Amino acid sequence: MQTNPIANSIQRNDVPGAAVVQLQDGHLLESRGLEETYGKLLEIVESDARRQLVLDFSSVSSISAAGFGRLVALKRKLHARGGKLTLRNVGDRVYQAFVVTRLARHFGLRAPDSRTLTGLRGQSAAGSAVVVPPAPSR
């Protein structure tokens, strides 16, 4: 697995068929830094042959309305390219925000009982199953 620091607030880990991005800042999707982070994620989507992007929310404790808007836009971009956006390790508080905004179903989230809400379901270009390793424990 190749690890590339993109910015101080996100870290990218590539696995076959997918780019896995761990959001490092607990309030990353708040107005502070949102455009920079969205720009980096958009860069990955537009410049990478991978059609699947996994965002690891294990360090995210809150999300703004603008953050939800950027996630929806990112999902639409990926979908238009035949790709998929998967969210994993969404904590209780952030999950509740997805429920209140009625976006939990839109992103395929289920109530957190094991901290991993959605797995990466799909096939790589070669047809083999894509496996996303769990986030490293701290």
C-alpha positions as CSV (number, residue, x, y, z in Angstrom):
1,M,0.0,0.0,0.0
2,Q,1.4,3.4,-1.0
3,T,0.9,6.4,1.4
4,N,1.1,9.9,0.1
5,P,0.6,12.9,2.4
6,I,-1.5,15.4,0.4
7,A,-1.9,18.1,2.9
8,N,-1.6,18.4,6.6
9,S,-5.3,17.7,7.0
10,I,-5.7,14.6,4.8
11,Q,-3.7,11.5,4.1
12,R,-4.1,9.2,1.0
13,N,-3.5,5.5,1.0
14,D,-3.9,3.7,-2.3
15,V,-5.2,0.2,-2.6
16,P,-5.9,-1.6,-5.8
17,G,-8.9,0.0,-7.5
18,A,-9.4,2.7,-4.9
19,A,-8.0,5.8,-3.3
20,V,-8.5,5.8,0.5
21,V,-8.3,9.3,2.1
22,Q,-8.2,9.7,5.8
23,L,-9.5,13.1,7.0
24,Q,-7.1,14.1,9.7
25,D,-8.7,17.3,11.2
26,G,-11.8,16.7,13.5
27,H,-13.5,19.8,12.1
28,L,-12.1,19.4,8.6
29,L,-15.4,19.8,6.8
30,E,-16.2,23.0,8.6
31,S,-15.8,26.3,6.7
32,R,-12.1,26.5,7.8
33,G,-10.1,24.6,5.2
34,L,-13.2,23.2,3.4
35,E,-12.3,24.6,0.0
36,E,-8.7,23.4,0.2
37,T,-9.8,19.9,1.2
38,Y,-12.5,19.8,-1.4
39,G,-9.9,20.9,-4.0
40,K,-7.6,18.1,-3.0
41,L,-10.3,15.5,-3.1
42,L,-11.5,16.8,-6.5
43,E,-8.0,16.6,-7.8
44,I,-7.9,12.9,-6.8
45,V,-11.2,12.2,-8.6
46,E,-10.2,14.1,-11.8
47,S,-6.6,13.0,-12.1
48,D,-6.7,9.4,-10.9
49,A,-7.7,6.3,-12.9
50,R,-9.3,4.9,-9.8
51,R,-13.1,5.1,-9.9
52,Q,-13.6,4.5,-6.2
53,L,-12.9,6.9,-3.4
54,V,-13.1,6.0,0.2
55,L,-13.3,8.8,2.8
56,D,-12.3,7.7,6.3
57,F,-14.2,9.8,8.9
58,S,-12.6,8.3,12.0
59,S,-11.0,11.6,13.0
60,V,-14.0,13.8,12.0
61,S,-16.2,15.0,14.9
62,S,-18.4,17.5,13.1
63,I,-19.5,18.6,9.6
64,S,-21.0,21.8,8.3
65,A,-23.8,22.3,5.8
66,A,-21.2,23.4,3.3
67,G,-19.3,20.2,4.0
68,F,-22.4,18.2,3.2
69,G,-22.8,20.1,0.0
70,R,-19.2,19.4,-1.1
71,L,-19.7,15.6,-0.3
72,V,-22.8,15.6,-2.5
73,A,-20.9,17.3,-5.3
74,L,-18.0,14.9,-5.0
75,K,-20.4,11.9,-5.1
76,R,-22.1,13.3,-8.2
77,K,-18.7,13.8,-9.9
78,L,-17.6,10.3,-9.2
79,H,-21.0,8.9,-10.3
80,A,-20.8,10.8,-13.6
81,R,-17.4,9.0,-14.2
82,G,-18.9,5.7,-13.3
83,G,-17.3,5.7,-9.9
84,K,-18.3,5.4,-6.3
85,L,-17.8,7.4,-3.1
86,T,-17.8,5.4,0.1
87,L,-17.7,6.8,3.6
88,R,-16.3,4.6,6.4
89,N,-15.7,5.0,10.2
90,V,-18.4,7.7,10.6
91,G,-18.8,8.3,14.3
92,D,-22.2,8.6,16.1
93,R,-22.3,12.4,16.2
94,V,-21.5,12.8,12.5
95,Y,-23.8,10.0,11.6
96,Q,-26.7,11.8,13.4
97,A,-25.9,14.9,11.3
98,F,-26.3,12.7,8.2
99,V,-29.6,11.4,9.5
100,V,-30.9,14.9,10.3
101,T,-30.0,16.2,6.9
102,R,-31.6,13.1,5.3
103,L,-28.3,12.2,3.6
104,A,-27.6,9.0,5.5
105,R,-29.4,6.9,2.9
106,H,-28.0,9.0,0.0
107,F,-24.5,7.9,1.1
108,G,-25.5,4.4,2.0
109,L,-24.9,4.8,5.7
110,R,-26.3,2.5,8.4
111,A,-26.6,3.1,12.1
112,P,-23.2,2.7,13.7
113,D,-22.8,-0.5,15.5
114,S,-19.3,-1.4,14.6
115,R,-17.9,2.0,13.5
116,T,-17.5,0.9,9.9
117,L,-20.7,2.0,8.3
118,T,-20.2,1.1,4.7
119,G,-17.7,-1.2,3.1
120,L,-16.3,-0.8,-0.3
121,R,-18.5,-3.0,-2.4
122,G,-17.6,-3.3,-6.0
123,Q,-15.2,-4.7,-8.5
124,S,-11.8,-3.4,-9.7
125,A,-11.1,-3.0,-13.4
126,A,-9.7,-6.5,-13.4
127,G,-12.9,-7.9,-11.9
128,S,-11.5,-9.0,-8.6
129,A,-13.1,-7.8,-5.4
130,V,-11.7,-4.5,-3.9
131,V,-10.7,-4.9,-0.3
132,V,-10.3,-1.8,1.9
133,P,-8.2,-2.5,5.0
134,P,-9.5,-1.1,8.3
135,A,-8.1,2.2,9.5
136,P,-5.1,1.8,11.7
137,S,-5.9,1.9,15.4
138,R,-4.2,4.6,17.5
